[in-house]
Amino acid sequence: MRTATLDDYKHRILRVMVHVQNHLEDPLDLDRLAGVAAFSPYHFHRVWKGMVGEPLDAYVRRLRLERAATRLKTTDRPIVDLALEALSSTIESVVPGQTELLIASRLEAALRVWGMNTDAEV
């Protein structure tokens, strides 16, 4: 890939990263984010994965969970409220009865990133 093309792609992906960070409360679908990058959805998905190394949905989920972990550390809000807020728009299909387990495991991973104790009761 030419240097000019690579630089252009980096700028486009950075635009999307900033957009995601500024719109974590909003639904973030592939078509909308591809538009921010001025790519087709197919091409955006390939470029994103190649440059970021993390699937887009995992990136968004991780940012939402990191924000929840920060709020858990800096506010008095209940952990369940923060977890549900962080994951409510990212859980597309969950096996019935497994939602709580999914939320707890993902929040626990985010808390470990922040070096917080994960032995507390949920």
C-alpha positions, 0 to 999 in steps of 0.5 A: 500500500502506498504511503499516501493511501495508508495515511489517508486510511489512518485518518479515516479510521481515527475519525471513526474512533473519535466518533465512537468515543463521542457517541457511545450512548448512541446506536453505532452500526456498521453503515453509519460508521462506514459513512464517517470513514467515507468507505463502503461498509464492506471495505470499511470492515476490512480496513478497520479489522486490518488496521485496528486488529480488533473487530468493530463490535468488540472495540465499541463493547470494550469502550463502553465497559471501560467507561462503566468501570470508570464510573464504578470507580468514581460514582456511587451507582450500582454495578448492575445499572452500569453494566446494563447501561454499558451492554444494553445496546451491544447485546444483539442475541443472548441465550435466554437466562444467560444475559446476567452471566454475559454482563458479569463476565464482560464487566469483570474483564473491564474491571481487570483492565483498570486493576479493580477487585473483581471479587465483590458481589454483584 
